[in-house]
């Protein structure tokens, strides 16, 4: 009798545990059974951001959404192209290379399956030098030894920016913590950061009292934005670093969340709506999400918006530029 009671209790428990899962409504027609968000390597903001979105979307959509660790924007774009991810986090500098089929990683193929959803946060170019360097403007860096950040896309785009301004320099690349020590030691004459502000390496350097921030002029900003579409005007607010007393004028590229063009419009609409409805949760996950607002849609100048995203923005009275509202 006791054995029968125990078995009956076990069955009831099993039914109780399974019932909520079996009672969950099936996804609307055309929706995938699950979604994968391509992020980046551990230790960066992309992973934190993607994990927070995955939890929000799982709750809002009623389907499992997971954040996958990757090697970053380039791989993410390839995953979207190959159907191995439905959502991805990308920097617009890498996305532009993918869109145009530039860079060895694209194999000369224009990767145009991605569609923009919403902005993430800025990656401003910030030039710092020792106060004793004699570099008080970007052109003063001509012929100098410049640290451009880690090897890869960030370092390449920094070098391209200098080329666009006609500034020839000798480049040194590596991890920012190593490069900042080289700046202090006089091994390099200046360092360019492309990290979301406040960048830990620059905060640490600023505490020495030995560096200065060298902004771009208005003319240089305009020239870079014309020559390099991935750039747009950027401002690092005064006070971001202890000795930065006034706004620092520069350029930057924005990171964006993108989706496969093949996702259903109503699904993408639900994704975008749930993101903005849970914006406060995103900011709790990482402070950079403070910049994930509709005002920064303007920071994307070439990735077409998914029709589902465009529907949401139209609903809240935000006009998408005509060239980005009708994908190819």
C-alpha positions as CSV (number, residue, x, y, z in Angstrom):
1,X,0.0,0.0,0.0
2,X,2.8,2.3,0.9
3,X,4.5,1.5,-2.4
4,X,1.3,2.3,-4.3
5,X,1.0,5.6,-2.5
6,X,4.7,6.5,-3.2
7,X,4.3,5.7,-6.9
8,X,1.0,7.7,-7.1
9,X,2.8,10.6,-5.4
10,X,5.7,10.4,-7.9
11,X,3.2,10.4,-10.8
12,X,1.4,13.5,-9.5
13,X,4.7,15.3,-9.1
14,X,5.8,14.4,-12.6
15,X,2.4,15.6,-14.0
16,X,2.8,18.8,-12.0
17,X,6.2,19.5,-13.4
18,X,5.4,18.6,-17.0
19,X,2.0,20.4,-17.1
20,X,3.3,24.0,-17.3
21,X,5.6,23.0,-20.2
22,X,2.9,21.1,-22.1
23,X,0.4,23.9,-21.5
24,X,2.7,26.6,-23.0
25,X,1.1,27.8,-26.2
26,X,2.7,26.8,-29.5
27,X,4.7,29.6,-31.3
28,X,2.7,31.5,-33.9
29,X,2.9,30.0,-37.4
30,X,6.2,30.6,-39.1
31,X,8.1,31.3,-35.9
32,X,11.2,29.1,-35.2
33,X,11.1,26.8,-32.2
34,X,14.0,28.6,-30.7
35,X,16.4,31.5,-31.3
36,X,20.2,31.9,-31.0
37,X,21.9,35.2,-30.3
38,X,25.5,35.3,-31.5
39,X,27.6,37.4,-29.1
40,X,31.4,37.4,-28.6
41,X,34.1,36.0,-26.3
42,X,33.8,35.9,-22.5
43,X,35.0,39.0,-20.7
44,X,33.5,41.5,-23.0
45,X,30.2,43.5,-23.0
46,X,28.7,41.6,-25.9
47,X,28.3,38.4,-23.9
48,X,26.7,40.2,-20.9
49,X,24.4,42.1,-23.2
50,X,23.4,39.0,-25.2
51,X,22.6,37.0,-22.1
52,X,20.4,39.7,-20.7
53,X,18.5,39.9,-24.0
54,X,18.1,36.1,-24.1
55,X,16.4,36.1,-20.8
56,X,14.1,38.9,-21.7
57,X,13.2,37.4,-25.1
58,X,12.6,34.0,-23.7
59,X,10.0,35.4,-21.3
60,X,8.4,37.8,-23.8
61,X,8.2,35.4,-26.8
62,X,7.4,32.1,-25.1
63,X,10.2,30.3,-27.0
64,X,13.7,29.5,-25.7
65,X,16.4,32.1,-26.7
66,X,20.1,31.4,-26.0
67,X,23.2,33.6,-26.1
68,X,26.1,31.8,-27.9
69,X,29.7,32.7,-27.3
70,X,31.5,33.5,-30.6
71,X,34.6,35.2,-31.8
72,X,32.8,38.5,-32.4
73,X,31.2,40.6,-35.1
74,X,32.7,38.9,-38.1
75,X,31.8,35.4,-37.1
76,X,28.3,36.6,-36.0
77,X,27.7,38.0,-39.5
78,X,28.7,34.7,-41.1
79,X,26.4,32.8,-38.7
80,X,23.5,35.0,-39.7
81,X,24.4,34.4,-43.4
82,X,24.6,30.7,-42.9
83,X,21.4,30.4,-40.8
84,X,23.3,29.3,-37.7
85,X,22.1,32.3,-35.7
86,X,18.9,34.4,-36.0
87,X,20.1,37.4,-33.9
88,X,23.5,38.8,-33.5
89,X,25.5,41.7,-32.0
90,X,27.7,43.5,-34.4
91,X,29.9,46.6,-34.6
92,X,29.0,48.8,-37.6
93,X,32.7,48.9,-38.7
94,X,32.8,45.2,-39.2
95,X,29.3,45.1,-40.6
96,X,30.2,47.6,-43.3
97,X,33.1,45.3,-44.4
98,X,30.7,42.4,-44.5
99,X,28.1,44.4,-46.4
100,X,30.6,45.4,-49.0
101,X,32.5,42.0,-49.1
102,X,35.7,43.6,-48.0
103,X,38.3,41.8,-45.8
104,X,39.7,38.3,-46.1
105,X,37.0,36.9,-43.8
106,X,34.2,37.7,-46.3
107,X,35.9,35.8,-49.1
108,X,34.9,38.7,-51.3
109,X,31.2,37.9,-50.8
110,X,28.8,40.7,-49.9
111,X,27.1,39.4,-46.8
112,X,23.7,41.1,-46.8
113,X,21.4,38.8,-44.8
114,X,21.5,41.0,-41.7
115,X,18.8,43.6,-40.9
116,X,19.1,46.2,-38.2
117,X,16.9,46.0,-35.1
118,X,18.1,48.6,-32.5
119,X,21.3,50.4,-31.3
120,X,23.5,49.1,-28.5
121,X,26.3,51.6,-27.5
122,X,29.0,53.7,-28.9
123,X,32.7,52.9,-29.6
124,X,34.3,56.4,-29.7
125,X,37.9,57.0,-30.9
126,X,39.8,58.7,-28.1
127,X,43.4,59.8,-28.6
128,X,45.5,60.2,-25.5
129,X,49.1,61.3,-25.2
130,X,51.6,62.2,-22.5
131,X,51.5,65.9,-21.7
132,X,55.2,66.0,-22.6
133,X,54.7,64.5,-26.0
134,X,54.2,67.7,-28.0
135,X,51.1,66.1,-29.6
136,X,48.2,68.6,-29.2
137,X,46.2,67.8,-32.2
138,X,45.7,64.7,-34.4
139,X,47.9,66.1,-37.2
140,X,50.7,66.4,-34.6
141,X,50.8,62.6,-34.5
142,X,52.3,62.5,-38.0
143,X,55.5,60.4,-37.9
144,X,54.9,59.3,-34.3
145,X,54.5,55.9,-32.8
146,X,50.8,55.2,-32.2
147,X,49.2,52.4,-30.3
148,X,46.1,51.4,-32.2
149,X,44.6,48.8,-29.9
150,X,44.4,45.0,-30.3
151,X,45.1,43.4,-33.7
152,X,42.1,43.0,-35.9
153,X,39.3,45.2,-37.0
154,X,39.6,47.9,-34.3
155,X,43.3,48.5,-35.1
156,X,42.7,48.4,-38.8
157,X,39.9,51.0,-38.6
158,X,42.0,53.3,-36.4
159,X,44.8,53.1,-39.1
160,X,42.3,53.9,-41.8
161,X,41.0,56.9,-39.9
162,X,44.5,58.3,-39.7
163,X,45.0,57.6,-43.4
164,X,41.8,59.4,-44.2
165,X,43.1,62.5,-42.4
166,X,46.4,62.2,-44.3
167,X,48.3,61.4,-41.1
168,X,51.1,58.8,-41.5
169,X,52.2,57.1,-38.4
170,X,54.1,54.0,-37.1
171,X,51.7,51.5,-35.6
172,X,52.0,49.3,-32.6
173,X,49.1,46.9,-31.7
174,X,48.3,44.8,-28.7
175,X,46.1,44.6,-25.6
176,X,45.2,48.0,-24.2
177,X,46.6,47.2,-20.7
178,X,50.0,46.5,-22.3
179,X,49.8,49.5,-24.7
180,X,48.9,51.9,-21.8
181,X,52.1,50.8,-20.0
182,X,54.1,51.4,-23.1
183,X,52.7,54.9,-23.4
184,X,53.7,55.6,-19.8
185,X,57.2,54.2,-20.5
186,X,57.6,56.3,-23.7
187,X,57.7,53.3,-26.0
188,X,54.8,54.8,-27.9
189,X,53.9,58.4,-28.3
190,X,50.1,58.1,-28.3
191,X,47.3,55.6,-27.8
192,X,43.9,55.5,-29.5
193,X,41.1,53.8,-27.7
194,X,37.9,52.4,-29.3
195,X,36.4,51.0,-26.1
196,X,33.0,52.1,-24.8
197,X,33.6,55.0,-22.4
198,X,34.7,55.0,-19.7
199,X,37.5,52.7,-20.9
200,X,39.2,51.0,-17.9
201,X,42.7,51.5,-19.5
202,X,42.1,55.2,-20.0
203,X,40.6,55.6,-16.5
204,X,43.8,54.1,-15.1
205,X,46.0,56.3,-17.3
206,X,44.1,59.4,-16.3
207,X,44.7,58.7,-12.6
208,X,48.5,59.2,-13.2
209,X,47.9,62.9,-14.1
210,X,50.4,62.6,-16.9
211,X,48.1,62.3,-19.9
212,X,45.9,64.6,-22.0
213,X,43.0,63.9,-24.3
214,X,43.4,65.2,-27.8
215,X,40.0,65.8,-29.6
216,X,39.2,66.0,-33.3
217,X,38.4,69.3,-34.8
218,X,34.9,69.9,-36.4
219,X,36.5,69.7,-39.9
220,X,38.3,66.5,-39.1
221,X,35.1,64.9,-37.8
222,X,33.2,65.9,-41.0
223,X,36.1,64.6,-43.2
224,X,36.1,61.2,-41.4
225,X,32.3,60.8,-41.5
226,X,32.4,61.5,-45.3
227,X,35.3,59.2,-46.0
228,X,34.2,56.3,-43.7
229,X,30.4,55.6,-43.6
230,X,30.8,53.5,-40.5
231,X,31.7,56.6,-38.5
232,X,29.3,59.2,-37.1
233,X,29.9,62.2,-34.8
234,X,30.4,61.1,-31.2
235,X,30.8,62.9,-27.9
236,X,32.4,61.6,-24.7
237,X,30.7,63.7,-22.0
238,X,32.9,65.9,-19.8
239,X,33.5,64.2,-16.5
240,X,33.7,60.7,-18.0
241,X,37.3,60.8,-16.9
242,X,38.5,62.8,-13.9
243,X,40.6,65.3,-16.0
244,X,38.2,65.5,-18.9
245,X,36.5,68.7,-17.8
246,X,34.6,69.4,-21.1
247,X,32.9,67.3,-23.7
248,X,35.3,65.4,-26.0
249,X,34.4,65.7,-29.6
250,X,35.3,62.8,-31.8
251,X,33.8,60.1,-34.1
252,X,32.8,56.6,-33.3
253,X,31.0,53.6,-34.6
254,X,27.9,52.1,-32.9
255,X,27.3,48.5,-32.0
256,X,23.9,47.2,-33.2
257,X,21.6,44.2,-32.7
258,X,20.8,42.7,-36.0
259,X,18.5,39.8,-37.2
260,X,18.3,37.5,-40.2
261,X,16.2,39.0,-43.0
262,X,14.3,35.7,-43.0
263,X,12.8,36.1,-39.6
264,X,9.0,36.7,-39.7
265,X,8.0,40.3,-39.4
266,X,5.6,39.7,-36.4
267,X,8.4,37.9,-34.5
268,X,10.9,40.8,-35.1
269,X,8.2,43.3,-34.1
270,X,7.7,41.4,-30.8
271,X,11.5,41.2,-30.2
272,X,12.0,45.0,-30.7
273,X,9.0,45.9,-28.6
274,X,10.0,43.6,-25.7
275,X,13.5,45.0,-25.8
276,X,12.4,48.6,-25.3
277,X,9.8,47.6,-22.8
278,X,12.6,46.0,-20.7
279,X,15.2,48.7,-21.3
280,X,15.6,49.3,-17.5
281,X,16.5,45.6,-17.1
282,X,19.2,45.9,-19.8
283,X,20.7,48.9,-18.1
284,X,20.8,46.9,-14.9
285,X,22.7,44.1,-16.8
286,X,25.2,46.6,-18.1
287,X,25.4,50.4,-18.0
288,X,26.3,50.7,-21.7
289,X,22.6,49.9,-22.4
290,X,21.8,53.5,-21.4
291,X,22.8,54.3,-25.0
292,X,20.4,51.7,-26.4
293,X,17.7,54.3,-27.2
294,X,15.8,55.2,-30.4
295,X,17.7,58.5,-30.6
296,X,20.7,56.5,-31.6
297,X,19.1,54.9,-34.6
298,X,20.8,57.6,-36.6
299,X,24.1,56.0,-35.9
300,X,23.3,53.3,-38.5
301,X,23.7,54.6,-42.0
302,X,23.8,51.5,-44.2
303,X,22.2,48.4,-42.7
304,X,18.5,48.2,-43.7
305,X,16.0,47.8,-40.9
306,X,13.9,44.6,-40.7
307,X,10.3,45.3,-41.7
308,X,9.2,44.1,-38.3
309,X,11.5,46.6,-36.6
310,X,10.3,49.4,-39.0
311,X,6.7,48.6,-38.0
312,X,7.5,49.1,-34.4
313,X,9.3,52.5,-35.0
314,X,6.5,53.7,-37.2
315,X,4.0,52.8,-34.4
316,X,5.9,55.0,-31.9
317,X,6.3,57.8,-34.4
318,X,9.9,57.3,-35.5
319,X,10.6,57.7,-39.2
320,X,13.2,55.4,-40.7
321,X,15.2,56.9,-43.6
322,X,13.8,55.8,-46.9
323,X,17.0,54.2,-48.0
324,X,17.0,52.0,-44.9
325,X,13.3,51.2,-44.8
326,X,13.1,49.2,-47.9
327,X,15.8,46.4,-47.9
328,X,17.1,45.2,-51.2
